[in-house]
Amino acid sequence: MGAHDGAPLASDGLAASDSPVAVFCPRCGIPLEHGDHTLCRAALALEPPRYCPTCRRRMVVQVTPSDWTARCVEHGETTRSTWAPA
């Protein structure tokens, strides 16, 4: 995974609270250490994550008018919607 020192990357706002170490961007799937993910952070305020931040697998995402859920097939983690109820 490159020169990652194993420190959690939660300070960038992209890591799930209970996940192991976030290595990949949950929106674009690119490693967090490569590129600028400012646009990804902004988009994640309005849309669900598409990639698991730990293993980069596409997540199973279900979107309804009021909320969304995202689950990694490998880790079984579920991310709940950050949208406020309408």
Backbone hydrogen bonds, N-H to C=O, Kabsch-Sander energy under -0.5 kcal/mol:
donor,donor_aa,acceptor,acceptor_aa,energy
12,D,9,L,-1.6
13,G,10,A,-1.8
19,S,16,A,-0.7
23,V,21,V,-0.5
23,V,53,P,-3.2
24,F,53,P,-2.4
25,C,30,I,-2.4
29,G,25,C,-1.7
32,L,23,V,-2.6
34,H,31,P,-1.8
35,G,33,E,-0.5
37,H,35,G,-0.5
41,R,37,H,-2.4
42,A,38,T,-1.9
43,A,39,L,-2.4
44,L,40,C,-2.3
45,A,41,R,-0.5
45,A,42,A,-0.9
46,L,43,A,-1.8
47,E,43,A,-1.7
50,R,26,P,-3.1
51,Y,26,P,-2.5
52,C,57,R,-2.6
56,R,52,C,-1.9
59,M,50,R,-2.7
60,V,71,R,-3.0
61,V,59,M,-0.8
62,Q,69,T,-2.5
64,T,67,D,-2.9
69,T,62,Q,-2.0
70,A,79,T,-1.6
71,R,60,V,-2.0
72,C,77,E,-1.5
76,G,72,C,-2.4
79,T,70,A,-3.0
80,R,78,T,-0.5
81,S,68,W,-0.9
